[in-house]
């Protein structure tokens, strides 16, 4: 019979913690200080979502740079004052899943009304409607009201280019540093909603455009890589977004159509 003392003795003989590799997946800003205690040389090594090493040298934040200056530069890069002229936006995107096309149609109406429907093979599989104050989700014909933090967060995310309203909506932002995103330096900003929900946004230091978003959705880390911005009536929209974490492989959403300030049926946003 194997006793607890036998197991302890074998562990002490064959397991050498000082030679072990500890792999932790998550936000490095939340775990770095705690993990240092387990490192024999007191050094940690960081990797991005694709396993590429994250270089720390030469990543000092330039003097004068703050979360607010980075967000202002981003908003100017995507349209500046033209963003305030937006009354409505229609977007149509598509992705391929095992040979089938997933279509997403998005309707925005100022200031923060939102309707989104996802279809496959001509059938709506999921729909969300938000009228600015309340909302519902519909999946396979079953309705559920948006509640709690989901509803509170939607009151922010329901805005198009919500960064414009962060301060007045009580969203906290902090410039956490600089990281390499696909070979280019990017500002890293932590965004915290009043609900406590946190997101991490990355902005290319050369173009000021947002290139990545990371969010923890109920224990699942979702990464959106934003690429190939295209100009539509003086406003830039991403032509492609690669979503990692939802499926075993990245989901590539390609923008097929964007219409700004076109006719839009207000009944789309009625919550029943």
Residue frames as qw, qx, qy, qz and C-alpha x, y, z in Angstrom:
[[0.000, 0.889, 0.458, 0.000, 0.00, 0.00, 0.00],
 [0.398, 0.391, -0.010, 0.830, 1.27, 3.45, -0.94],
 [0.316, -0.689, -0.479, 0.443, 1.12, 5.94, 1.91],
 [0.125, 0.984, 0.113, 0.058, 0.99, 9.73, 1.86],
 [0.443, -0.754, 0.384, 0.296, 4.57, 9.75, 3.15],
 [0.677, 0.047, 0.593, 0.434, 5.67, 7.61, 0.16],
 [0.402, 0.778, 0.388, 0.287, 4.09, 10.06, -2.28],
 [0.157, -0.982, 0.079, 0.073, 5.69, 13.01, -0.53],
 [0.602, -0.502, 0.491, 0.380, 9.10, 11.33, -0.64],
 [0.616, 0.319, 0.567, 0.444, 8.83, 10.58, -4.37],
 [0.205, 0.934, 0.244, 0.159, 7.72, 14.15, -5.06],
 [0.334, -0.886, 0.252, 0.201, 10.70, 15.53, -3.14],
 [0.661, -0.256, 0.570, 0.415, 13.05, 13.20, -5.06],
 [0.492, 0.290, 0.638, 0.516, 11.84, 13.74, -8.62],
 [0.138, 0.874, 0.390, 0.254, 10.04, 17.11, -8.76],
 [0.480, -0.217, -0.087, 0.846, 12.30, 20.16, -8.81],
 [0.135, 0.880, 0.420, -0.177, 10.19, 23.35, -8.70],
 [0.173, -0.755, 0.239, 0.585, 13.25, 25.49, -9.48],
 [0.188, -0.201, 0.754, 0.597, 13.52, 23.71, -12.86],
 [0.322, 0.531, 0.783, -0.049, 9.82, 23.72, -13.67],
 [0.007, 0.141, 0.364, 0.921, 8.13, 25.77, -16.37],
 [0.151, 0.520, 0.683, -0.490, 4.92, 27.41, -15.15],
 [0.046, 0.247, 0.546, 0.799, 2.54, 28.47, -17.93],
 [0.106, 0.543, 0.589, -0.589, -0.23, 30.94, -17.04],
 [0.145, 0.428, 0.580, 0.678, -2.79, 32.22, -19.55],
 [0.164, -0.827, -0.503, 0.187, -4.36, 35.58, -18.81],
 [0.141, 0.945, 0.004, 0.296, -3.74, 39.28, -18.43],
 [0.690, 0.148, -0.383, 0.596, -0.10, 39.77, -17.50],
 [0.052, -0.532, 0.210, -0.819, -0.92, 42.97, -15.62],
 [0.733, -0.471, -0.024, -0.490, -3.11, 40.96, -13.24],
 [0.974, -0.215, -0.061, 0.029, -0.73, 38.08, -12.53],
 [0.582, 0.604, -0.369, 0.400, 2.87, 39.28, -13.05],
 [0.192, -0.672, 0.485, -0.526, 3.58, 40.34, -9.48],
 [0.844, -0.292, 0.325, -0.310, 2.33, 37.05, -8.06],
 [0.954, 0.283, -0.062, 0.076, 4.20, 34.87, -10.57],
 [0.290, 0.769, -0.469, 0.322, 7.58, 36.50, -9.89],
 [0.580, -0.551, 0.508, -0.321, 7.68, 34.65, -6.57],
 [0.941, 0.030, 0.333, -0.048, 7.88, 31.34, -8.44],
 [0.688, 0.682, -0.174, 0.180, 10.76, 32.36, -10.75],
 [0.829, -0.309, -0.061, 0.462, 14.24, 31.29, -9.63],
 [0.481, 0.090, 0.107, 0.866, 15.86, 34.21, -11.49],
 [0.042, 0.623, 0.402, -0.670, 12.93, 36.57, -10.74],
 [0.139, 0.302, -0.442, -0.833, 12.34, 37.01, -14.48],
 [0.614, 0.407, 0.608, -0.297, 9.14, 36.36, -16.39],
 [0.118, -0.111, 0.676, 0.719, 8.75, 35.72, -20.10],
 [0.476, 0.474, 0.388, -0.632, 5.67, 36.90, -21.93],
 [0.194, 0.072, 0.812, 0.545, 4.02, 35.65, -25.14],
 [0.431, 0.130, -0.076, -0.889, 1.10, 36.92, -27.20],
 [0.793, 0.124, 0.345, -0.486, -2.01, 34.95, -28.12],
 [0.835, 0.477, -0.238, -0.135, -0.10, 33.32, -31.01],
 [0.921, -0.273, 0.048, 0.275, 2.87, 32.24, -28.88],
 [0.539, 0.611, -0.107, 0.569, 5.21, 34.95, -30.11],
 [0.533, -0.320, -0.382, 0.684, 7.58, 36.41, -27.46],
 [0.028, -0.955, -0.237, -0.177, 6.62, 39.87, -26.24],
 [0.579, 0.241, -0.229, 0.744, 9.69, 42.08, -26.12],
 [0.372, -0.826, -0.360, 0.222, 9.94, 44.40, -23.12],
 [0.491, -0.338, 0.113, 0.795, 13.09, 46.34, -24.01],
 [0.112, 0.003, 0.343, 0.933, 12.69, 49.77, -25.60],
 [0.184, -0.565, -0.729, -0.340, 9.02, 49.96, -24.70],
 [0.178, -0.346, -0.428, 0.816, 9.03, 53.11, -22.58],
 [0.169, 0.810, 0.561, 0.015, 5.95, 55.30, -22.88],
 [0.368, 0.429, 0.093, 0.820, 6.80, 58.61, -24.60],
 [0.120, -0.267, -0.415, 0.861, 6.59, 61.74, -22.48],
 [0.325, 0.177, -0.023, -0.929, 3.13, 63.29, -22.55],
 [0.464, -0.068, -0.755, -0.458, 1.35, 60.18, -23.76],
 [0.383, -0.028, 0.667, -0.639, -1.75, 59.24, -21.77],
 [0.307, 0.343, 0.888, 0.021, -4.76, 57.03, -22.33],
 [0.294, 0.784, 0.363, -0.409, -6.74, 60.13, -23.31],
 [0.113, 0.691, -0.428, -0.572, -4.20, 61.34, -25.87],
 [0.168, -0.110, 0.928, 0.314, -4.08, 57.88, -27.45],
 [0.295, 0.537, 0.780, -0.130, -7.90, 57.68, -27.66],
 [0.222, 0.813, 0.078, -0.533, -8.11, 61.21, -29.08],
 [0.006, 0.510, -0.673, -0.536, -5.54, 60.34, -31.75],
 [0.240, 0.156, 0.947, 0.144, -7.51, 57.20, -32.60],
 [0.299, 0.703, 0.573, -0.295, -10.81, 59.06, -32.96],
 [0.163, 0.776, -0.225, -0.567, -9.11, 61.66, -35.16],
 [0.130, -0.318, 0.839, 0.422, -7.60, 58.88, -37.29],
 [0.237, 0.317, 0.913, 0.097, -10.95, 57.18, -37.96],
 [0.115, 0.679, 0.602, 0.405, -12.89, 60.34, -38.77],
 [0.189, 0.010, -0.231, 0.954, -12.49, 63.15, -36.27],
 [0.305, 0.209, 0.276, -0.887, -15.42, 65.60, -36.33],
 [0.495, 0.057, -0.605, -0.621, -17.17, 63.55, -39.03],
 [0.255, -0.152, -0.935, 0.196, -17.99, 60.99, -36.33],
 [0.136, 0.327, 0.519, -0.778, -20.39, 63.53, -34.78],
 [0.434, 0.254, -0.283, -0.817, -22.29, 63.69, -38.08],
 [0.219, -0.026, -0.960, -0.174, -23.23, 60.01, -37.92],
 [0.606, -0.119, 0.146, -0.773, -26.96, 59.47, -37.56],
 [0.929, 0.001, 0.282, -0.240, -27.05, 55.83, -38.61],
 [0.096, 0.554, -0.792, -0.240, -24.74, 53.06, -39.82],
 [0.953, 0.096, 0.119, -0.260, -25.59, 49.79, -41.53],
 [0.011, -0.600, 0.788, 0.136, -22.90, 47.09, -41.74],
 [0.964, 0.119, -0.005, -0.237, -22.93, 43.67, -43.36],
 [0.055, -0.632, 0.773, 0.022, -20.14, 41.21, -42.62],
 [0.950, 0.082, -0.166, -0.250, -19.61, 37.55, -43.41],
 [0.233, -0.572, 0.784, -0.059, -17.45, 34.63, -42.29],
 [0.744, 0.171, -0.581, -0.281, -17.02, 31.02, -43.39],
 [0.503, -0.389, 0.677, -0.371, -17.63, 28.22, -40.86],
 [0.507, -0.023, 0.860, 0.056, -17.02, 24.71, -42.18],
 [0.179, 0.172, 0.739, 0.626, -17.98, 25.78, -45.67],
 [0.046, -0.762, -0.638, -0.103, -21.13, 27.63, -44.58],
 [0.191, 0.442, -0.010, 0.877, -21.49, 31.41, -44.64],
 [0.297, -0.626, -0.569, 0.442, -22.27, 33.24, -41.40],
 [0.154, 0.570, 0.236, 0.772, -23.74, 36.67, -42.16],
 [0.286, -0.531, -0.508, 0.615, -23.98, 39.45, -39.60],
 [0.087, 0.666, 0.332, 0.663, -26.11, 42.53, -40.21],
 [0.373, -0.398, -0.445, 0.710, -25.65, 45.45, -37.84],
 [0.018, 0.759, 0.352, 0.547, -27.88, 48.51, -37.58],
 [0.374, -0.306, -0.388, 0.785, -26.80, 51.48, -35.44],
 [0.006, 0.795, 0.350, 0.495, -28.86, 54.59, -34.83],
 [0.234, 0.269, -0.390, 0.849, -27.57, 57.58, -32.86],
 [0.069, -0.812, 0.555, -0.170, -27.04, 57.96, -30.03],
 [0.121, -0.384, 0.906, -0.131, -26.96, 54.29, -28.92],
 [0.849, 0.158, 0.257, -0.435, -29.66, 52.17, -30.51],
 [0.028, 0.457, -0.854, -0.245, -28.43, 48.84, -31.87],
 [0.900, 0.138, 0.233, -0.342, -29.86, 45.85, -33.73],
 [0.054, 0.531, -0.816, -0.221, -27.73, 42.87, -34.74],
 [0.912, 0.115, 0.219, -0.327, -28.80, 39.69, -36.51],
 [0.122, -0.467, 0.837, 0.257, -26.67, 36.67, -37.44],
 [0.850, 0.294, 0.088, -0.429, -27.88, 34.35, -40.16],
 [0.214, -0.359, 0.868, 0.267, -26.75, 31.06, -41.65],
 [0.097, 0.193, 0.908, 0.360, -28.26, 29.42, -44.72],
 [0.205, -0.424, -0.436, -0.767, -30.91, 32.14, -44.80],
 [0.585, -0.625, -0.507, -0.099, -32.09, 31.59, -41.23],
 [0.118, -0.747, 0.328, -0.566, -31.58, 33.99, -38.32],
 [0.730, -0.125, -0.630, 0.234, -29.80, 32.08, -35.57],
 [0.438, -0.471, -0.430, 0.633, -29.25, 34.94, -33.15],
 [0.095, 0.710, 0.252, 0.651, -30.52, 38.50, -32.79],
 [0.364, -0.410, -0.454, 0.703, -29.95, 41.31, -30.29],
 [0.024, 0.745, 0.350, 0.567, -32.04, 44.48, -30.00],
 [0.400, -0.406, -0.398, 0.719, -31.22, 47.47, -27.80],
 [0.106, 0.831, 0.438, 0.326, -33.32, 50.64, -27.75],
 [0.169, 0.648, -0.232, 0.705, -30.90, 52.73, -25.70],
 [0.439, -0.499, 0.412, -0.623, -32.34, 51.74, -22.32],
 [0.751, -0.128, 0.597, -0.252, -33.42, 48.09, -22.48],
 [0.376, 0.474, -0.682, -0.410, -32.70, 45.16, -24.71],
 [0.903, -0.034, 0.343, -0.257, -33.40, 41.54, -25.60],
 [0.014, -0.427, 0.846, 0.318, -31.51, 38.61, -27.04],
 [0.860, 0.215, 0.132, -0.444, -33.28, 36.14, -29.30],
 [0.001, 0.445, -0.876, -0.189, -31.76, 32.73, -29.98],
 [0.134, -0.109, -0.956, -0.236, -33.61, 30.04, -31.91],
 [0.353, -0.537, -0.541, -0.543, -36.88, 31.86, -31.24],
 [0.580, -0.588, -0.495, 0.270, -36.35, 32.15, -27.49],
 [0.074, 0.806, -0.048, 0.585, -36.24, 35.65, -26.01],
 [0.649, -0.454, -0.395, 0.465, -34.28, 36.70, -22.95],
 [0.042, -0.988, -0.080, -0.122, -34.06, 40.19, -21.51],
 [0.518, 0.431, -0.375, 0.637, -30.69, 41.90, -21.19],
 [0.600, -0.770, -0.183, -0.112, -30.08, 42.25, -17.48],
 [0.737, -0.568, 0.063, 0.359, -27.44, 43.21, -14.92],
 [0.347, -0.595, 0.379, 0.618, -23.95, 43.96, -16.16],
 [0.432, 0.255, 0.696, 0.514, -24.81, 42.85, -19.72],
 [0.121, 0.863, 0.469, 0.146, -27.42, 45.60, -19.92],
 [0.278, -0.891, 0.043, 0.357, -25.20, 48.21, -18.28],
 [0.470, -0.326, 0.537, 0.620, -22.32, 47.41, -20.62],
 [0.382, 0.500, 0.659, 0.413, -24.61, 47.58, -23.65],
 [0.003, 0.952, 0.268, -0.148, -25.48, 51.16, -22.73],
 [0.242, -0.739, 0.402, 0.484, -21.84, 51.88, -23.56],
 [0.394, -0.117, 0.785, 0.463, -21.17, 49.38, -26.36],
 [0.411, 0.666, 0.622, -0.032, -24.40, 50.39, -28.08],
 [0.114, 0.895, -0.107, -0.419, -22.68, 53.58, -29.20],
 [0.811, 0.492, 0.045, 0.312, -20.80, 53.61, -32.48],
 [0.465, 0.461, -0.333, 0.678, -17.18, 54.48, -31.68],
 [0.577, -0.728, -0.367, -0.040, -17.99, 54.44, -27.93],
 [0.622, -0.113, -0.199, 0.749, -14.54, 55.85, -27.08],
 [0.044, 0.517, 0.156, 0.841, -16.10, 59.27, -27.76],
 [0.536, -0.620, -0.162, -0.550, -18.27, 58.91, -24.68],
 [0.688, -0.065, -0.628, 0.357, -16.00, 57.09, -22.22],
 [0.172, 0.131, -0.446, 0.869, -15.54, 60.03, -19.85],
 [0.457, -0.199, 0.038, -0.866, -19.19, 61.01, -19.61],
 [0.840, -0.151, -0.392, -0.343, -20.26, 57.37, -19.19],
 [0.628, -0.650, 0.371, -0.214, -17.85, 56.74, -16.32],
 [0.962, 0.192, -0.086, 0.176, -15.47, 54.44, -18.20],
 [0.431, -0.799, 0.356, 0.224, -11.97, 54.41, -16.72],
 [0.828, 0.517, -0.122, 0.179, -8.92, 54.13, -18.98],
 [0.508, -0.749, 0.365, 0.219, -5.24, 53.62, -18.20],
 [0.604, 0.674, -0.424, -0.021, -2.23, 53.56, -20.51],
 [0.896, -0.396, 0.202, 0.011, -0.46, 50.36, -19.41],
 [0.500, -0.482, 0.558, 0.455, 2.51, 50.37, -21.78],
 [0.499, 0.604, -0.404, -0.472, 3.63, 49.45, -25.28],
 [0.722, -0.093, 0.684, 0.043, 3.63, 46.01, -26.90],
 [0.062, 0.308, -0.706, -0.635, 4.46, 44.61, -30.31],
 [0.684, 0.370, 0.504, -0.375, 1.42, 43.67, -32.37],
 [0.804, 0.480, 0.309, 0.166, 2.33, 41.83, -35.58],
 [0.690, 0.155, 0.101, 0.700, 5.74, 43.49, -35.68],
 [0.086, 0.622, 0.089, 0.773, 4.60, 47.02, -34.90],
 [0.165, -0.078, -0.613, 0.769, 4.58, 48.97, -31.65],
 [0.328, -0.579, -0.529, -0.526, 1.15, 49.58, -30.17],
 [0.214, -0.350, 0.445, -0.796, -0.11, 51.46, -27.15],
 [0.396, -0.282, -0.874, 0.017, -1.87, 49.21, -24.64],
 [0.296, -0.309, 0.187, -0.884, -4.85, 50.71, -22.82],
 [0.129, -0.267, -0.928, 0.227, -6.88, 49.02, -20.10],
 [0.354, -0.307, -0.232, -0.852, -10.54, 49.95, -20.21],
 [0.104, -0.213, -0.886, 0.399, -12.78, 49.42, -17.16],
 [0.294, -0.502, -0.489, -0.650, -16.55, 49.86, -17.34],
 [0.397, -0.444, 0.325, -0.735, -18.63, 50.99, -14.34],
 [0.925, -0.159, -0.146, -0.312, -19.86, 47.37, -14.11],
 [0.613, -0.567, 0.545, 0.075, -16.28, 46.23, -13.43],
 [0.881, 0.367, 0.258, 0.152, -15.89, 44.63, -16.86],
 [0.268, -0.725, 0.405, 0.488, -12.37, 45.08, -18.24],
 [0.810, 0.548, 0.164, 0.127, -11.06, 45.15, -21.79],
 [0.475, -0.523, 0.341, 0.619, -7.62, 45.73, -23.27],
 [0.581, 0.793, 0.179, -0.035, -7.27, 47.82, -26.41],
 [0.614, -0.283, 0.346, 0.651, -4.18, 48.24, -28.60],
 [0.371, 0.902, 0.127, -0.181, -3.51, 51.20, -30.91],
 [0.780, 0.300, 0.113, 0.537, -0.81, 51.27, -33.59],
 [0.375, -0.658, -0.059, 0.650, 1.71, 53.98, -32.67],
 [0.253, -0.081, 0.470, 0.842, 2.20, 55.01, -36.31],
 [0.118, -0.380, -0.639, -0.658, -1.37, 55.10, -37.60],
 [0.270, -0.113, 0.441, -0.849, -3.18, 55.61, -34.25],
 [0.704, -0.077, -0.402, -0.580, -5.74, 52.99, -35.41],
 [0.698, -0.324, 0.529, -0.357, -7.04, 50.30, -33.08],
 [0.463, 0.409, -0.748, -0.242, -5.49, 46.97, -34.02],
 [0.457, -0.080, -0.880, 0.103, -6.54, 44.61, -31.24],
 [0.542, -0.462, 0.170, -0.681, -9.15, 44.16, -28.51],
 [0.410, 0.021, -0.893, 0.181, -9.01, 41.54, -25.77],
 [0.540, -0.369, 0.145, -0.742, -11.90, 40.77, -23.44],
 [0.023, 0.035, -0.968, 0.248, -12.63, 38.09, -20.85],
 [0.604, -0.146, -0.236, -0.747, -16.18, 36.90, -21.54],
 [0.862, -0.309, 0.134, -0.378, -17.27, 34.70, -18.65],
 [0.736, -0.414, 0.521, 0.124, -13.91, 32.99, -18.40],
 [0.768, 0.362, 0.390, 0.356, -13.23, 32.83, -22.14],
 [0.239, -0.605, 0.204, 0.731, -10.53, 35.14, -23.49],
 [0.585, 0.684, 0.422, 0.110, -11.72, 36.68, -26.77],
 [0.337, -0.470, 0.289, 0.763, -9.18, 38.42, -29.02],
 [0.538, 0.774, 0.333, -0.033, -10.26, 40.60, -31.94],
 [0.459, -0.281, 0.355, 0.765, -7.50, 41.50, -34.40],
 [0.360, 0.829, 0.304, -0.302, -8.65, 44.49, -36.46],
 [0.498, -0.192, 0.517, 0.670, -7.17, 44.95, -39.92],
 [0.248, 0.253, 0.631, 0.690, -7.36, 46.70, -43.29],
 [0.122, 0.629, 0.413, -0.647, -9.29, 49.87, -42.51],
 [0.283, 0.396, 0.595, 0.639, -11.25, 51.24, -45.45],
 [0.049, 0.201, 0.144, -0.968, -12.55, 54.78, -45.91],
 [0.037, 0.575, 0.782, 0.239, -16.31, 55.22, -46.22],
 [0.042, -0.871, -0.295, -0.390, -17.38, 58.84, -46.72],
 [0.078, 0.736, -0.351, 0.574, -14.40, 60.08, -44.71],
 [0.659, -0.508, 0.414, -0.370, -14.78, 57.55, -41.87],
 [0.329, 0.410, -0.850, -0.045, -12.57, 54.48, -41.50],
 [0.873, -0.196, 0.211, -0.393, -14.08, 51.05, -40.80],
 [0.354, -0.409, 0.829, 0.141, -12.16, 47.75, -40.50],
 [0.649, 0.311, -0.469, -0.512, -12.48, 45.56, -43.57],
 [0.765, 0.026, -0.644, 0.013, -11.49, 42.44, -41.60],
 [0.447, -0.596, 0.471, -0.472, -11.64, 41.27, -37.98],
 [0.617, 0.134, -0.774, 0.046, -10.06, 38.00, -36.88],
 [0.633, -0.531, 0.197, -0.528, -11.78, 36.63, -33.76],
 [0.510, 0.225, -0.807, 0.197, -9.86, 34.12, -31.63],
 [0.122, -0.121, 0.738, -0.652, -11.31, 32.26, -28.67],
 [0.689, 0.115, 0.135, -0.703, -14.85, 31.63, -29.90],
 [0.954, 0.242, -0.080, -0.159, -13.95, 28.62, -32.07],
 [0.856, -0.287, 0.255, 0.346, -10.94, 26.27, -32.18],
 [0.543, 0.188, 0.313, 0.756, -9.71, 28.28, -35.18],
 [0.018, -0.324, -0.084, 0.942, -9.85, 32.04, -35.83],
 [0.337, 0.691, 0.639, -0.016, -13.15, 33.34, -37.19],
 [0.267, -0.098, 0.271, 0.920, -12.44, 35.85, -39.98],
 [0.241, 0.763, 0.529, -0.281, -15.19, 38.45, -40.33],
 [0.340, 0.069, 0.412, 0.843, -15.03, 40.30, -43.66],
 [0.219, 0.575, 0.302, -0.728, -16.92, 43.56, -44.18],
 [0.395, 0.365, 0.723, 0.433, -19.06, 43.40, -47.31],
 [0.036, 0.688, 0.393, 0.609, -21.02, 46.65, -47.02],
 [0.259, -0.420, -0.438, 0.751, -21.10, 49.84, -44.96],
 [0.043, 0.665, 0.438, 0.603, -23.74, 52.54, -45.37],
 [0.248, -0.243, -0.421, 0.838, -23.64, 55.79, -43.40],
 [0.217, 0.355, 0.229, -0.880, -26.74, 57.94, -42.75],
 [0.213, -0.119, -0.771, -0.588, -28.96, 55.89, -45.03],
 [0.638, -0.313, -0.116, -0.694, -32.66, 55.33, -44.46],
 [0.228, 0.086, -0.921, 0.304, -33.26, 53.12, -41.42],
 [0.556, -0.487, -0.508, -0.441, -36.51, 51.75, -40.04],
 [0.200, -0.508, 0.510, -0.664, -36.88, 52.84, -36.39],
 [0.879, -0.226, 0.011, -0.419, -39.01, 49.75, -35.73],
 [0.740, 0.297, -0.564, 0.215, -35.81, 47.69, -35.86],
 [0.230, 0.303, -0.621, 0.685, -35.02, 48.92, -32.35],
 [0.638, -0.401, 0.017, -0.657, -38.37, 48.22, -30.68],
 [0.111, 0.195, -0.926, 0.302, -37.94, 45.86, -27.74],
 [0.696, -0.250, -0.263, -0.620, -41.02, 43.68, -27.27]]
